[in-house]
Amino acid sequence: MKFFIAFFLCLNAWIAPVSEAAVRSRLEDQVVRLLVTKREVDHSAPWQNEDVTQQAFLAVVLPAGELLTTAYAVADAAFLEIQRFGSSHRDEAELIFVDYEADLALVRPVLPKVLLGMKPLPLGEDLPLDAHVDIYKVRDAYQLSYVPGTVQEVGVVMAATSAYTMMSYNLKVQQTGLGWAEPILANGKLVALTTGQDQNFLRAIPVSMIKHFLNDRHDQNYRGFPALGVELAPLTSPDLRRMLHAGEGEQGVRVADVFAGDAASVGASISGASTGEGKLQIDDVILSIDDQPVSDQGYVSHPLWGKVPLRLLLNQHFGGDALRLKILRQGRELSLVVNLTRFDSNKSPVFAYRYDQAEPHLIFGGFVFQELSQDYLRQWGKDWRDIAPIDLLYLFNSQNRPTVDGSQRIVFISRVLADPMNRGYSDIRHKRVATVNGKEVTSIASLRALLKSPVISDGVPYSRIKLGPEGDEVIIDHQNLNAAHSRIAKTYEIKSPASFFTP
């Protein structure tokens, strides 16, 4: 008997490492390298592109021959290739669908046979706090290696590719250089996808968000992730609670602002309500969402994560879903139903993203006009919210309310290309354009149209460009524009005629 016990123990000792290694080796048949050739617009000189770069990400195999990666991976991609582990061969890939709001994308090989023999990576479930996971990164061309991590917290972050705020894991790791769409596994199943790293803390999209994306239609009927369309503020002040007839409890968060055209302002309804009463209003108090009580700081309870921002409840819905709210308005409890709409970052005047598209701009007399975007601000690095030009940050922070149709843009002079035509104005930089010839400028397209109608003084056509908020004014004579534009194009090597204003 002792002999058989000893033999059994030795056999287990021999089998366990092999079994573990076998599990890990199979992951190379469920993950590929995604090689992305990118050519981004030079946001400080939008008539040209940055140097071509190639970046490497990971993508996990899904059923039907699809590959899941992040939207950041495919943003501004000119060419996609995939490479299986253990092979030096690269195969062309194509983009199936991308949601920049949620930072998720689907790609596939142009030739389906490329994934022959590979297996889909199964999806797991959301993780509790303090859960231990394995983050898989590229070790070399033949294999992956894993880095252990621990779920430290779950919070709301802005997606790397948009202005949408979404739930995200914050994981503690002991290695840097991560955040390139590495898969995170627990018990052999995908539970998250990395999106970025700040020192030893790694951000990742939870699997519930991934499932939401995958369970949608990936065409023009994609419903996406919604937003409520309001700005919320804590309701912790006793005086404010009394003013709003909210009692002395800790339930309910205040509606501080309602954005035009969003779900809360156009899609809400109250049975038997009068006109306008069925919409969320400033100073409403949201008591519950989908029957889940909301705290005075805008938190709801989660079975795994404890108190989390109510944003989590919105992340679980699709555009077009009905959201049930219980609110307090002037001391009355009301029940609302809000028909949610898909969130669109670009409805705000400061454009959130414009991947794979030309950057709207116009050169007029050497003045470079652009539409303000977050990509322009990001030129100042990861701390751009603190160190970007103060005039532009003011516009971003205070003049960026979403509009109904998203057509309103902030046009500014990014710089002046010095030329005799603009002598005396060379120091103008990062100033908003308020009006041209007395009419409001709302986009580069409107600017171009207004410049075609100059004012006439003593038979000479001029454009009067008023800058805000100081009210400075630029006056440019139209008579010598063509000659000036020819000089500027030659001096600054601008090869795009469409960049210049033409009468």
Phi, psi and omega per residue, in radians:
M1 nan -0.775 3.140
K2 -1.041 -0.639 -3.134
F3 -1.094 -0.757 -3.111
F4 -1.180 -0.657 3.104
I5 -1.116 -0.789 3.139
A6 -1.090 -0.720 3.139
F7 -1.118 -0.729 -3.138
F8 -1.093 -0.751 3.116
L9 -1.112 -0.729 3.122
C10 -1.126 -0.697 3.136
L11 -1.105 -0.731 3.093
N12 -1.084 -0.761 -3.135
A13 -1.078 -0.559 -3.127
W14 -1.397 -0.614 -3.063
I15 -1.333 -0.718 -2.978
A16 -0.971 -0.895 -3.135
P17 -1.077 -0.660 -3.136
V18 -1.132 -0.739 3.138
S19 -1.088 -0.766 3.129
E20 -1.100 -0.756 3.133
A21 -1.130 -0.636 3.140
A22 -1.144 -0.695 3.108
V23 -1.060 -0.781 -3.114
R24 -1.204 -0.637 -3.130
S25 -1.143 -0.549 3.129
R26 -1.162 -0.435 -3.132
L27 -1.103 -0.529 3.074
E28 -1.125 -0.279 3.055
D29 -1.651 0.109 3.141
Q30 -2.171 -0.040 -3.087
V31 -2.382 2.480 3.066
V32 -2.217 2.809 2.983
R33 -1.472 2.394 3.090
L34 -1.973 1.982 -3.099
L35 -1.776 2.072 -2.972
V36 -2.045 2.086 3.025
T37 -1.586 2.091 -3.048
K38 -2.031 2.521 3.023
R39 -2.399 1.610 -3.062
E40 -1.492 2.687 3.048
V41 -1.222 2.455 3.007
D42 -1.410 1.829 -3.003
H43 -1.248 -0.283 3.058
S44 -1.549 -0.251 3.073
A45 -2.495 1.318 -2.896
P46 -1.191 -0.043 3.064
W47 -1.469 -0.006 -3.136
Q48 -2.401 2.937 3.140
N49 -1.869 2.739 3.003
E50 -1.198 2.954 3.059
D51 -1.075 2.571 3.104
V52 -1.169 2.317 3.113
T53 -2.230 2.749 3.021
Q54 -2.160 2.243 -3.129
Q55 -2.134 2.631 -3.110
A56 -1.980 2.301 3.099
F57 -2.262 -3.133 3.024
L58 -2.029 2.721 3.070
A59 -2.497 2.431 -3.098
V60 -1.770 2.545 -3.094
V61 -1.380 2.318 3.096
L62 -2.059 2.940 3.065
P63 -1.036 2.785 3.113
A64 1.167 0.365 3.033
G65 1.289 0.359 3.106
E66 -1.654 2.739 3.136
L67 -2.190 2.303 -3.125
L68 -1.748 2.296 3.050
T69 -2.574 -2.974 3.120
T70 -1.610 2.730 3.066
A71 -1.140 -0.580 3.112
Y72 -1.033 -0.593 -3.126
A73 -1.081 -0.677 -3.037
V74 -1.749 -0.036 -3.135
A75 -1.085 2.302 3.129
D76 1.065 0.473 -3.124
A77 -1.347 2.287 3.033
A78 -1.688 -0.420 -3.088
F79 -2.775 2.400 -3.127
L80 -2.106 2.418 3.047
E81 -2.392 2.644 3.018
I82 -2.116 2.636 -3.134
Q83 -2.407 2.140 3.101
R84 -1.348 2.593 3.104
F85 -1.178 2.390 -3.107
G86 1.560 0.021 3.132
S87 -2.235 2.489 3.068
S88 -1.601 -0.098 -3.080
H89 -1.387 2.455 3.076
R90 -2.005 2.445 -3.141
D91 -2.153 2.460 -3.123
E92 -1.162 2.473 3.107
A93 -2.179 2.859 3.126
E94 -2.333 2.671 3.134
L95 -1.434 2.235 3.076
I96 -1.577 -0.910 -3.072
F97 -2.794 2.551 3.108
V98 -2.423 2.418 2.999
D99 -2.077 1.734 -3.119
Y100 -1.192 -0.439 3.133
E101 -1.108 -0.733 -3.076
A102 -1.714 -0.038 3.126
D103 1.067 0.800 3.108
L104 -2.373 2.586 -3.097
A105 -2.624 2.713 3.049
L106 -2.082 2.325 3.036
V107 -2.256 2.975 3.063
R108 -2.713 2.723 3.069
P109 -1.210 2.566 3.080
V110 -1.101 -0.660 3.075
L111 -1.792 1.932 -3.067
P112 -1.001 -0.500 -3.082
K113 -1.121 -0.244 3.141
V114 -1.029 -0.585 -3.101
L115 -1.649 0.210 -3.133
L116 -1.018 2.234 -3.140
G117 1.595 -0.184 3.114
M118 -1.484 2.720 -3.056
K119 -2.089 2.467 3.073
P120 -1.090 2.531 3.075
L121 -1.543 2.082 -3.099
P122 -1.167 2.655 3.139
L123 -1.662 2.412 3.115
G124 -1.689 -2.593 -3.126
E125 -2.177 2.898 3.093
D126 -1.047 2.646 -3.024
L127 -1.786 2.573 3.003
P128 -1.345 2.875 3.049
L129 -1.085 2.570 -3.130
D130 1.259 0.152 3.087
A131 -1.194 2.521 3.113
H132 -1.701 2.359 -3.089
V133 -2.364 2.942 3.029
D134 -2.012 2.193 3.073
I135 -1.771 2.134 -3.060
Y136 -1.726 2.201 -3.130
K137 -2.187 2.891 3.134
V138 -1.263 2.182 3.023
R139 -1.602 -0.861 3.053
D140 -2.778 -2.936 -3.080
A141 -1.194 -0.194 -3.029
Y142 -1.893 -0.403 -3.019
Q143 -2.698 2.867 3.043
L144 -1.732 2.724 2.955
S145 -2.188 2.820 -3.082
Y146 -2.083 2.605 3.110
V147 -2.099 2.186 3.116
P148 -1.252 2.578 3.105
G149 -2.566 2.865 -3.137
T150 -2.311 2.343 3.097
V151 -1.242 1.934 -3.121
Q152 -1.518 -0.751 -3.109
E153 -2.781 2.866 3.047
V154 -2.168 2.185 -3.086
G155 -2.543 -3.044 3.137
V156 -1.778 2.235 3.068
V157 -2.308 2.804 3.052
M158 -1.468 2.334 3.132
A159 -1.018 2.599 -3.114
A160 -1.148 -0.351 -3.038
T161 -1.982 0.081 -3.073
S162 -2.753 -3.005 3.080
A163 -1.764 0.162 -3.109
Y164 -1.362 2.353 3.091
T165 -1.726 2.318 -3.018
M166 -2.520 2.793 3.128
M167 -1.193 2.500 -3.090
S168 -2.610 2.502 2.985
Y169 -1.346 2.539 2.945
N170 -2.065 1.927 -3.026
L171 -1.905 2.464 3.063
K172 -1.551 2.169 3.109
V173 -2.351 2.849 -3.120
Q174 -1.948 0.428 3.131
Q175 -2.492 2.478 3.095
T176 -1.725 3.127 3.124
G177 1.459 0.266 3.121
L178 -1.771 3.092 3.122
G179 1.864 0.324 -3.088
W180 -1.917 0.835 3.122
A181 1.139 0.592 3.069
E182 -1.233 2.395 3.081
P183 -1.302 2.484 3.077
I184 -1.970 2.216 -3.032
L185 -2.084 2.586 2.952
A186 -2.444 2.218 -3.106
N187 0.970 0.647 3.072
G188 1.342 0.177 -3.113
K189 -2.153 2.614 3.118
L190 -1.251 2.162 3.138
V191 -2.098 -0.159 3.124
A192 -2.981 2.892 3.103
L193 -2.337 2.246 -3.049
T194 -1.267 2.580 3.129
T195 -2.227 -0.232 -3.128
G196 3.009 2.905 -3.095
Q197 -2.477 2.465 3.034
D198 -2.234 1.764 -3.049
Q199 0.994 -2.109 -3.069
N200 -1.665 0.259 3.110
F201 -1.989 2.239 -3.047
L202 -1.959 2.289 3.101
R203 -1.672 2.499 -3.099
A204 -2.647 2.577 3.115
I205 -1.451 2.138 3.131
P206 -1.127 2.717 -3.072
V207 -1.125 -0.481 3.103
S208 -1.099 -0.630 3.066
M209 -1.205 -0.675 3.115
I210 -1.112 -0.775 3.114
K211 -1.088 -0.692 3.102
H212 -0.995 -0.812 -3.136
F213 -1.124 -0.802 -3.074
L214 -1.238 -0.498 -3.114
N215 -1.438 0.009 3.129
D216 -1.584 2.969 3.026
R217 -1.497 2.346 -3.071
H218 -1.782 1.078 3.091
D219 -2.657 -2.774 -3.104
Q220 -1.145 -0.209 3.117
N221 -1.688 0.222 3.086
Y222 -1.028 2.279 -3.074
R223 -1.623 -0.552 3.010
G224 1.223 -2.850 -3.081
F225 -1.827 2.287 -3.080
P226 -1.674 2.979 2.993
A227 -2.333 2.771 -3.101
L228 -1.400 -0.429 3.097
G229 1.428 0.443 3.095
V230 -2.357 2.801 2.979
E231 -1.815 2.238 -3.099
L232 -1.827 2.636 3.118
A233 -2.378 2.510 3.131
P234 -0.999 2.608 3.123
L235 -2.084 1.066 -3.078
T236 -1.781 -0.217 3.137
S237 -1.343 2.155 3.103
P238 -1.023 -0.687 -3.136
D239 -1.125 -0.754 3.136
L240 -1.149 -0.664 3.124
R241 -1.118 -0.693 3.111
R242 -1.160 -0.714 -3.128
M243 -1.092 -0.623 -3.120
L244 -1.615 0.131 3.134
H245 1.010 0.682 -3.075
A246 -1.669 0.092 3.106
G247 1.243 -2.874 -3.043
E248 -1.937 0.161 3.141
G249 -1.354 -2.965 3.135
E250 -2.044 0.398 3.141
Q251 -1.818 2.499 3.041
G252 1.780 2.324 3.108
V253 -2.083 2.521 -3.029
R254 -1.479 2.451 2.992
V255 -1.475 1.946 -3.100
A256 -1.568 -0.457 -3.130
D257 -2.763 2.658 3.097
V258 -2.184 2.227 -3.067
F259 -1.576 2.396 -3.095
A260 -1.101 2.375 3.020
G261 1.449 -0.065 -3.130
D262 -1.641 3.074 -2.994
A263 -0.958 -0.755 -3.037
A264 -1.182 -0.444 -3.071
S265 -1.687 -0.347 -3.073
V266 -2.161 -0.312 -3.001
G267 -1.905 0.011 -3.077
A268 -1.471 2.677 3.106
S269 -2.606 2.509 3.042
I270 -2.172 2.246 3.139
S271 -1.020 2.132 3.108
G272 1.369 0.171 -3.100
A273 -1.364 2.680 3.069
S274 -1.376 2.952 -3.111
T275 -0.994 2.260 3.119
G276 1.554 -0.397 -3.096
E277 -1.285 -0.411 -3.107
G278 -1.419 0.152 3.108
K279 -1.948 2.574 3.035
L280 -1.079 2.486 -3.112
Q281 -2.239 2.727 3.046
I282 -1.005 2.381 -3.105
D283 1.397 0.056 2.893
D284 -1.131 2.647 3.076
V285 -2.021 2.044 3.115
I286 -1.433 2.015 -3.096
L287 -1.581 -0.644 -3.140
S288 -2.703 2.721 3.056
I289 -2.253 2.172 -3.075
D290 0.874 0.735 3.093
D291 1.224 0.145 3.079
Q292 -1.707 2.119 -3.129
P293 -1.051 2.487 3.126
V294 -1.909 2.289 -3.114
S295 -1.341 3.002 -3.110
D296 -1.229 -0.117 3.048
Q297 -1.968 0.212 3.050
G298 1.451 0.532 3.139
Y299 -1.930 2.669 3.018
V300 -2.208 2.886 -3.116
S301 -1.591 2.441 3.095
H302 -2.178 2.400 -3.063
P303 -1.121 -0.462 3.134
L304 -1.733 -0.610 -2.918
W305 -1.940 0.033 -3.140
G306 1.276 -2.396 -3.129
K307 -1.382 2.157 3.132
V308 -2.314 2.717 3.088
P309 -1.030 2.552 -3.102
L310 -1.101 -0.196 3.043
R311 -0.910 -0.564 -3.139
L312 -0.970 -0.715 -3.120
L313 -1.127 -0.620 3.116
L314 -1.248 -0.660 3.115
N315 -1.037 -0.435 -3.096
Q316 -1.480 -0.188 -3.126
H317 -1.685 2.899 3.020
F318 -1.902 2.764 2.964
G319 -1.046 2.331 -3.072
G320 1.731 -0.267 3.100
D321 -1.230 2.749 3.042
A322 -1.682 2.307 3.129
L323 -1.984 2.235 -3.117
R324 -1.663 2.194 -3.136
L325 -2.116 2.514 2.914
K326 -2.009 2.184 -3.069
I327 -2.216 2.870 3.034
L328 -2.047 2.137 -3.132
R329 -2.276 1.958 3.129
Q330 0.907 0.740 3.068
G331 1.522 -0.112 3.139
R332 -1.801 2.362 3.020
E333 -1.499 2.281 3.139
L334 -2.267 2.626 3.046
S335 -1.914 2.190 -3.127
L336 -2.038 2.670 2.960
V337 -2.123 2.095 -3.111
V338 -1.874 2.170 3.055
N339 -1.507 1.849 -3.008
L340 -1.248 2.579 3.060
T341 -2.071 2.665 3.130
R342 -1.084 2.346 -3.137
F343 -1.227 2.421 3.110
D344 -2.288 1.846 -3.120
S345 -1.002 -0.535 -2.992
N346 -1.514 0.187 2.980
K347 -1.352 -0.237 3.118
S348 -1.477 2.659 -3.116
P349 -1.030 -0.564 3.058
V350 -1.537 1.947 -3.075
F351 -1.068 2.268 -3.100
A352 -1.432 -0.712 3.135
Y353 -2.722 2.636 3.101
R354 -2.573 0.945 -3.088
Y355 -1.155 2.504 3.067
D356 1.101 0.311 3.129
Q357 -2.224 2.728 3.073
A358 -1.191 2.610 3.125
E359 -1.551 2.035 -3.134
P360 -1.037 2.245 3.128
H361 -2.784 2.905 3.127
L362 -2.679 2.318 3.050
I363 -1.822 2.125 -3.117
F364 -2.321 1.910 3.141
G365 1.077 0.427 -3.119
G366 1.631 -0.215 3.059
F367 -1.376 2.248 3.126
V368 -1.723 1.951 3.123
F369 -1.737 2.361 3.107
Q370 -2.426 2.828 2.995
E371 -1.631 2.241 -3.076
L372 -1.122 2.331 3.141
S373 -2.436 2.798 3.072
Q374 -1.163 -0.527 3.093
D375 -1.102 -0.637 3.088
Y376 -1.133 -0.756 -3.131
L377 -1.177 -0.552 -3.108
R378 -1.195 -0.150 3.061
Q379 -1.069 -0.339 3.141
W380 -1.553 0.247 3.010
G381 1.507 -3.021 -3.032
K382 -1.119 -0.366 3.115
D383 -1.734 0.482 -3.046
W384 -1.032 -0.516 -3.141
R385 -1.142 -0.273 3.140
D386 -1.891 -0.529 -2.966
I387 -2.036 -0.083 3.060
A388 -1.123 2.839 -3.127
P389 -0.891 2.322 -2.998
I390 -1.091 -0.605 3.131
D391 -1.119 -0.659 -3.138
L392 -1.315 -0.652 3.097
L393 -1.115 -0.651 3.086
Y394 -1.046 -0.782 3.125
L395 -1.117 -0.716 -3.123
F396 -1.144 -0.720 -3.045
N397 -1.452 -0.506 -3.002
S398 -2.093 -0.212 -3.095
Q399 -2.120 0.567 -2.957
N400 -2.150 0.622 3.100
R401 -1.271 2.372 3.101
P402 -1.005 2.545 3.110
T403 -1.947 2.973 -3.050
V404 -1.118 -0.864 -3.058
D405 -1.885 -0.040 3.103
G406 1.254 0.311 -3.092
S407 -1.545 -0.270 -3.084
Q408 -1.370 2.196 3.116
R409 -2.204 2.765 3.076
I410 -1.758 1.994 3.138
V411 -1.721 2.335 -3.138
F412 -2.463 2.818 3.032
I413 -1.574 1.984 -3.112
S414 -1.372 -0.622 3.082
R415 -2.967 3.053 3.129
V416 -2.138 2.185 3.074
L417 -1.484 1.856 -2.969
A418 -0.978 2.318 -3.134
D419 -2.844 2.679 3.091
P420 -0.902 -0.469 -3.121
M421 -1.087 -0.562 -3.046
N422 -2.029 0.457 3.137
R423 -0.984 2.329 -3.131
G424 1.698 -0.165 -3.103
Y425 -2.049 0.139 -2.947
S426 -1.130 -0.342 -3.107
D427 -1.495 -0.089 -3.117
I428 -1.229 2.263 -3.120
R429 -2.757 2.348 3.042
H430 1.058 0.748 3.110
K431 -1.949 2.346 3.135
R432 -1.249 2.501 3.055
V433 -1.646 2.061 -3.107
A434 -1.564 -0.971 -3.111
T435 -2.446 2.742 2.978
V436 -2.231 2.118 -3.108
N437 0.935 0.669 3.041
G438 1.486 0.010 -3.112
K439 -2.037 2.514 -3.042
E440 -1.160 2.442 3.073
V441 -1.734 2.162 -3.084
T442 -2.069 -0.092 3.138
S443 -3.014 2.974 3.051
I444 -1.106 -0.649 3.121
A445 -1.087 -0.746 3.134
S446 -1.205 -0.619 3.082
L447 -1.062 -0.798 -3.135
R448 -1.049 -0.737 -3.131
A449 -1.158 -0.720 -3.116
L450 -1.192 -0.594 3.122
L451 -1.182 -0.338 3.121
K452 -1.359 -0.096 3.124
S453 -2.160 1.251 -3.114
P454 -1.225 2.844 3.013
V455 -1.512 2.627 -3.099
I456 -1.935 2.232 3.087
S457 -2.317 2.071 -3.088
D458 0.934 0.681 3.095
G459 1.391 0.041 -3.102
V460 -1.893 2.275 3.117
P461 -1.410 2.284 3.101
Y462 -2.248 2.706 2.908
S463 -2.025 2.297 3.119
R464 -1.880 1.957 -3.045
I465 -1.897 1.969 -3.122
K466 -1.682 2.299 -3.124
L467 -1.820 2.588 -3.125
G468 -2.146 2.876 0.016
P469 -1.546 -0.060 -3.061
E470 -1.211 -0.443 -3.141
G471 1.565 0.229 3.060
D472 -1.048 2.723 -3.063
E473 -2.327 2.436 3.060
V474 -1.987 2.285 3.136
I475 -2.128 2.141 -3.071
I476 -2.185 2.292 3.077
D477 -1.412 2.262 -3.102
H478 -1.397 -0.235 -2.939
Q479 -1.090 -0.621 -3.040
N480 -1.945 0.428 -3.078
L481 -1.085 -0.809 -3.060
N482 -1.065 -0.736 3.129
A483 -1.148 -0.713 3.134
A484 -1.123 -0.734 -3.122
H485 -1.155 -0.607 3.076
S486 -1.122 -0.744 3.116
R487 -1.114 -0.811 -3.085
I488 -1.106 -0.752 3.134
A489 -1.052 -0.687 -3.134
K490 -1.280 -0.788 -3.080
T491 -1.127 -0.747 -3.038
Y492 -1.781 0.159 3.062
E493 0.930 0.881 3.101
I494 -1.706 1.948 -3.001
K495 -1.696 0.054 -3.094
S496 -1.797 1.802 3.112
P497 -1.039 -0.524 -3.120
A498 -1.155 -0.258 3.137
S499 -1.281 -0.356 -3.055
F500 -1.708 2.589 3.040
F501 -1.232 2.372 3.020
T502 -2.166 2.305 -3.112
P503 -1.050 nan nan
